[in-house]
Amino acid sequence: MAAAHTPRDSVRAAARGARRALDGSFAAVSVWERDRGRLRVLVNDGVRAAGEEEFPADESYPVHDFPEVAEFLHEQWASGGEPHAWVETADGDGARLGGCAAPRGAEGGGGAPQGPEGDSPRQAGEGGGAARLGEGSGSRKVADGGGARASGPYGHYRADILRRRGRGCCVVAPIVLHGRAWGELYVARAVGEPVFDRRDADFATVLAAVAAAGIAQTERLEEVRKLAFEDPLTGLANRRAVDARLDEAVELHRRTGAVVSLLVCDLNGLKRVNDTLGHAVGDSLLERFSSVLSLCGAMLPDALAARLGGDEFCLLSVGPTADEVVRVADELCRRAGELELGEGVACGVASTGDPIGPVRTARRLFRLADAAQYRAKAARSEKPVVAGREGGADDPVVRLADTPREGAPAERRRFRGRRP
C-alpha cells in the first residue's frame, strides 16, 4: 500500500493484499458513511460473482438495518476492547471468531446480493458492506478463544448467499481509524477450499490494521493535495491546478490536435460590494458566482472550473469545439448578469479551434484569453469577446496578446491601463 497515491489505489491494494495473504478467492473493502447512515462498498477484488463490479458506482446498504454496528462499537471499543475479525461459513453452523463471537447477519461482499426470494438488500435488510460490519454486533467474549454459535434475525441470508455465490466461508475484520469504525475488510474462499480458522481471523485483524494505516496515509495525502489545488473559499480549482492541467492540455494539442479552449472572466462590481456592504457579502457573491461557473462548466465534458484569485475565474475545456465553448460563455454571461449585487462578468475566450495562430505554450493561450477578457471589460460588453474572430492574425485581441511589453517578456495581466 506504500505505493498507493489515491484512495482508490489504497483500498484496492488493501483488498488484493488481504486476499492473497489469506489465500482467498475474493475480497472487498467497505466504508461506513456516518453522515448518510450507510455502508458503501469501495472495491471488490478477485473472482467476482454476477453483478459484482470492481469499483461499484453506488453499492451501499443502510446502517439502520444493522443496529448492531453501533452497539458493537459501544460495547467493545468504547470500553477499551479491540476489534476482532470473525469467520462465517456457508453450512450455517455459526461463527468462529478470533476472540469474540458475533451474531450472524446477512452476507454480502460486493455486488447487490439478493435475498432468498429475490428481494433487494434494502428490502431484505441484508447486503454487502452493512451486513459484514454489522455482524460484529452484540459480541460475546469466548473464554477459551474457540468458536461460538451465533444467532440473529438475518442468519439464514449469509449461508444462502455464500452458497449461491460459490463461496464456502468468509472472514470479516473491522477497519478502525483514529479509534473509530471506518469500515471493514472482507475475504472469502470458494466452496471446497479450507474454512478459515482462528489463526486466519487473527491474521485478518492484523491485515485490517495495516490497511487502516495505509488508508490513513492516503487520506492525509489527499488532504494535502486538496489544499494545494483547491480554492478554499469557493471549492473550485485554483491557479496551480489550472497551470498543471493547461500544460497537459497544450501538450495534448501539440501531439494530437485536440481542441483546447480557455475562458477567462472577471466578476464585475466586487470591489463596490466589498467597500459598501463588507467583505462577508463580497465573499458570498464570489461563492454564488462560483456555483454559476461550475454549473456552466458542467455543460462541457471534463471542463475545469477555477478561481484564479480575487475576482478572476476561468474554465478550461479540452475536446469540445470552439463554438460549444462560446455558447457556454454566452450562458455564463447571461446567468452572471442575473445575480443580485454583482454587475455581471467580463468574459474572454481563446480556443485553438479558432484562427489565433499556433499555440505551442500554455502561456500564449492564457494571454489570448486574458486579452479577450480585457477588451470585454473595457467595452463593458455583456457578451464574451472571442480571440481570432475579428480578422485572424489581424484580430485586435491576437495583436494585443502577441505585442510584447517593452523591456519585459509578455505576461498575462499586463493589459491593465492599456487602450483596447
URZIJO-V258101 format. One record per run of one state. SS is the DSSP state (@ for helix, = for strand, . for the rest). FROM is the first residue (numbers start at 1). LEN is the number of residues. If there is no record, write none. Layout:
# URZIJO-V258101
SS|FROM|LEN / SS|FROM|LEN
This chain:
# URZIJO-V258101
.|1|6 / @|7|15 / .|22|4 / =|26|8 / @|34|3 / .|37|1 / =|38|9 / .|47|13 / =|60|3 / @|63|4 / .|67|1 / @|68|10 / .|78|8 / =|86|4 / .|90|5 / =|95|3 / .|98|2 / =|100|2 / .|102|19 / @|121|4 / .|125|3 / @|128|7 / .|135|5 / =|140|2 / .|142|6 / =|148|1 / .|149|6 / @|155|10 / .|165|2 / =|167|11 / .|178|2 / =|180|11 / .|191|7 / @|198|32 / =|230|1 / .|231|6 / =|237|1 / .|238|1 / @|239|18 / .|257|3 / =|260|8 / .|268|2 / @|270|8 / .|278|1 / @|279|19 / .|298|6 / =|304|6 / .|310|2 / =|312|7 / .|319|3 / @|322|16 / .|338|7 / =|345|7 / .|352|10 / @|362|17 / .|379|6 / =|385|2 / .|387|5 / @|392|3 / .|395|1 / @|396|7 / .|403|18
